[in-house]
């Protein structure tokens, strides 16, 4: 019997495997995709300071590797209908930065290399089809018939988690109205945009739609909030992005688009983060789905992974029960925080009027500009062991 099997080689599964190896436990990591898979798009961009600390605890020096490659900006700006209402530049930190920004595929590259150095056993091209959990352990069956027996399983196999579904654990929550378009754009060599995060309320260059620009190593991501009655074919897809992108970032970038996707806000949390026998532990998107605003998904998932490794190392049902209770509370907090942010991003008339008033008062009342800056990301703190925050 294998002591621990981790399912899923995304950033959460890799972190769980690394944390388990850091505690001296042999780990087999099963991944449905092949070893040479290609992962498109930036997706999760931010690794926050709390997460960097967790990763460094799993593998000393890993935080320095990641921050050495990622980008950290010190200026945040917010505009309302083209007029700046908030700007602040922070001094460089003396220790770990508050965050670093890099594509998820690059974060995974660093995590995978660390796992390989630490002796994690990878089994690629293995899609889990069956899960049976009992008092003595867990049996996993792959689509090709191969089987594994484990004392514990950490399920980090994403939003369509085969492990969670096999256990009959429901995802509970809501699906938001409307959609966003996200695009990765490569820098223009020698003509890079300023290293700053910029959020626009009702950007005049895209017909009053809100938009955010965030740098990462090698380029930047643009997130466009579409109106409820917009058609995806008019705003999503590379051709459509080429049409509206110059109105946001200027000329010269329409041919430098790397990736385009659309998404809708999902706020869902698993009914339980473990099975009745306390042998399977859910982590990351297998356990919760959050909108990307607030950078809660991957960061809270890595916190799940660290907590799961601690519970598995303890080896008791009580430890797993505590893991499940604490991380589910964190998931519910993050879901509620994301809902607050969503109410601001897709506001009712009363909230829109408040935003308009705050923008008018921001030149004389800086607190109004600060509210406009912070509100789109929701509250950051208030739940136990929440790793995540705001852009």
N, C-alpha and C positions, 0 to 999 in steps of 0.2 A: 504493500500500500504506500502510495506517495503521501508524504505529510501534507502538502498543500498543492492544489492546482489553481492557477489563475486563468480565467477565460477572458481573452481580449487583450491585444497588444497595442491599444491606444495609450495616451499619456497616463490614464488612470491605472490600467492594468500593468503597464511597465513600472509605474511608481509602486504599486502594491508588491510586485515581484522583487523590486529593489529593496523595499523596506523589509520584506520577509528574509531576504538574504542577509541584510544587515543584522538581523536577529539570529542568524546562524541556521535558518531552516532551508532544507532543499526545496526547490520550487520548479514545477513544470508549468510552462505558459503555453496555452493553446490559442491559436489564432486562425480564424477562418480564411483570411487572405493568404496568398503566397508570399514567400520571403522577399521577392523582388517587386512587391506591390508599389504602385504610385498613388500618392495621396494628394489630390488637387486642392488648391485654395489655401488661404491663410487660416481660416476657421478661428479657433481659439488663439487670440493674439497675445494675451497678457499673462505673465507669470508674476504674481504679487510677492511682496517681501515675505509675508507669512508663509507662502508656498515655497519660496526659495529656502527659507530656514528649514522647512520640513524636508526638502530634498537634500539639503546639506547634512541633515541628521541621518538620512538614509545612506548617503555616500559623500563623505567629506571632500570638498573641492568641486562638487557638481554645480553649486550655485555660481561659483566664479566662472566655470566654463560657459554656463548659460548667459550670464550677464555680460561676459566678455564678447559674446556674439550679438546679443540683443541690443536694442536701442532704448534709451531712457531720455525723454524730453523733460524740460523744466518749465515749459510755458503752456498754459491752458487758456483758450480764448472761447468766448461765447458771443454770438451775434444774433440780433433779432431784426429780421427783415433787412439785412445788410448792414445794420449799424451795431458796432461793438458795444456790448453792455457789461462785459466782464473780461478782464485779462490779468493774469498773475504769473510771474516767473519766480520759481523757487530756487534757492541755492542748491548746488550739487550736494548730495548726502556725503557724510564722512565714512559710512559703512555700506551695508547693502542698500541698493536703491529701493525706493518705494515699489517699483515694478520694473520689469524689462519687457520689451515688445519684440516678438519674433513670431514667425509663422509656426503653427502647430507642428507641421512636418519637421521643422528644425528642432523644436522642443523634443519631439519623439526621437529624433536622431541622437541627441545627447543622452536621453534616457536609455535607449536601446543599447548604445555603446557601453554605458555604465552597467547595464544588466549582463551583457556579454562578458565584461571584465570580472563581474562578481559571480559568474558561474550559473546563471539562470539557464535552464534547459528549454529551448524554444521548439515547439512543434507547429510548423506552418501548414497552411492548407487543410486545416482541421475544423470543420464546422460541427458544433455540438448539436445533437438531435434529441438526446434523452438524458434526463437527470432523475436520479432516485436518491433521496436523502433519508437516512435513518439514524438511529441512536449511535451506531458504531462508525458512521462515516457517510461518504457520498460516492455513488457510482455514476460515471459519465460515459455516454455512448456517442461516438461521432457518426456522421452520415455514412461513412465508409465501413462502419462496423467495429472499428477499434474501440477499446474500452480502457478506462482509467478508474482506479479506486483511490480515494483520498480521504484523509482525516477531515480536511476542511477544503472548501472551494470559495475563492473570491471571484464573484461574477462582475466583470467590468467590460461586458460585451455590448454596450451601447444601448441606444434607444429602443431597438428591436431585440432586446436581450433574449436569446433562446433559453438561457438558464432561468430567468425570471418567469418567462411564459410557461416553461415546463413545470415550474413549481406552483403555477396558478396564482401568482402575486400580481394584483392589479396596480396599474398606474392611475392615480386619482387626480383630477384637476380640470383645467380649462384650456381652450384653444382660442387665442385672441382673434379679433376681426382685423381685416386689412393685411397687407404684406409689405415687406421691405426688400429692397434690392441691395446686394452687397457685391462690390467689385474690388479686386486686387489690381493695382496699377504699378508698373515698374517706374522707378525714378528715371528722369532724363539725366544722363551723365553730365556732370558739370552744371546742371540747372535744377538741382534738387529743391523742392519746396522747403520752407522753414520747418525746423524740427519742433513741431508743436501739435497739440491736439486741438481741433477746432470743431465746435458744434454750432450749427446755424438753425435757428428757429425760422421757419417760413422763408427759405432762401429765395430771393427774387429771381435768381438765375434758373430755377427749376419750377416756376409757377407756384411759389409759396409752399413747397414741400420742405420738410425739415431734413437736414443732411449733416452727417458727421464725417470728418476726415481724421484718420489715425495713422501715424507713421509706423513702419516696421522695417527691419533690416532689408534693404534692397528696394523698398517701395512704400506704398501706403494703401490703406483700405478706405473706401468710400461706402458709407451706408446711407441709402436714400429711403426715407419713409414715404410710402405712396398713400394717396387718398383712397378712401374706402371704395370709391367707384372707378378707380383706375383699372385698366386691363393689363395683365401681366405682360402680354406681348408688346404693349406700347412702352414699357419701362424696363422690363427684364430682358435678358439675352444680350449678347455682345453687341449686336447691331443697334439696339435701342440705347445701350449705355454709351456707345460712341456718339450718339446724337446729343445726349444731355450732359455728358461729362465736361465738355469745355465750359459750360455755364457755371460749373462748380469750381474747377481748378485751373481754367484757362486752356489755351491752345497747346498742342504738342503732346498730349497724353492719349488721345483717342486711339492711336495705334500701339499703345503700350499696355493694353489691358491683358492681364494674365489669367483672370478667372472671374466668372460672374455666376451668382446664384441668387435665389430668392428664398425668403423664409417667413414664417408666421410665428407669432409669439405663442409658445407652449409653456404652460405652468402646470407641471404634473409631478407628484411625489408618490413613491411606492407605498402601498398600504402597510407593508412591513419591509424592513431591510434585512430580514433573515427568515429562515424556514422554521417550522415548529420544533425541529430537532436541534436548532442552533448550530448547524453545520455549514450552511451557505450564507455568505455575507455579500450583500449587494453594494456596489460602489459606482460613483460617477453616473453616467446617463442610464445605466441599468436601474438606477435607483431614483433619479430625478431629472427633469427637463426644465431648464430656465431659459428665458430670452437672453440673447447675448449682451444686451445693455446691462452693465454692472459687472461683467466678467466673472460671473458666479459659477458657471458650469465646470470648466476644467479645474479652477482653483479649489472649489469645494469638493470636487471629485478626488483630487490628490489628498485633501484632508481626510476624505473617506478612506482612501487607500492606506494612509498612515495609521488611522485608528483601527482599520481592519487587521493590519499586520500585528498591532499590539494585542488585539483580542485573540487572534490565532496563536500568538506566542504564549499567551496565558493559558490557552488550551481548555478553558472551562465554559460551560453553558452560560454561567453568570456574566463572564467577560463579553461573550458575544451578545447577550441580551443588553448589556450596558452600551456596547457599540451601537446596536440597532436603535436604541432609544435616543442616544445623544445625536447620532448623525441624522436620524429622521427629524428630530427637533430642529437641527440646523437646516435641513431641507425645507421644512415648513416655513422657517423664518425667511429663507432666501426666496421662496415662492411668494410670500406675502410682500417682501421688499420689491420683487419684480413687478407685482401687481400695482404697487404704489407708483413705481416708475412708469408703468404702462398708462396709468391714469393721467400722468403728466404728458407723456409722449403722444397719446391719442385723446386729447382732452375734451371734456364736455364744455358747453358754452361758458359756464361759470369759471372753469379753470382757465379757459382761453382768455377771458376778460382779465383775470388776475395776471396772466402772463403779459398781456398788453400793458396793463398798468405798471407792472414791475419794470418792464422795458423803458417806459416813459420816465420812471423815477430813478432808474439806475444811475444817471449822471450825478445826482445829488444825494442819493441814498445807496451807498455801496452794498448794503445788505440785500437790496432788491436784485442787483446783479449777481450776487453770490447765490441767491435762491434759484435764479434762472440757470446758473452754472451747475448746481449740485442736484437739482430736483430730477433730471432725466434718468438718474442712475439709482434712485431709491436709497433707503438707509443702508449703512454698511455694517454696523455693529449691533449686538443685542442678542445673539444666540450663542450657545456653547460651541466652541471650537469651529466657528465659521471661518473658513479660508476663502476669501473672495472680497471684492470691493468694487470700486468704481473706476472708470477710465480716468 
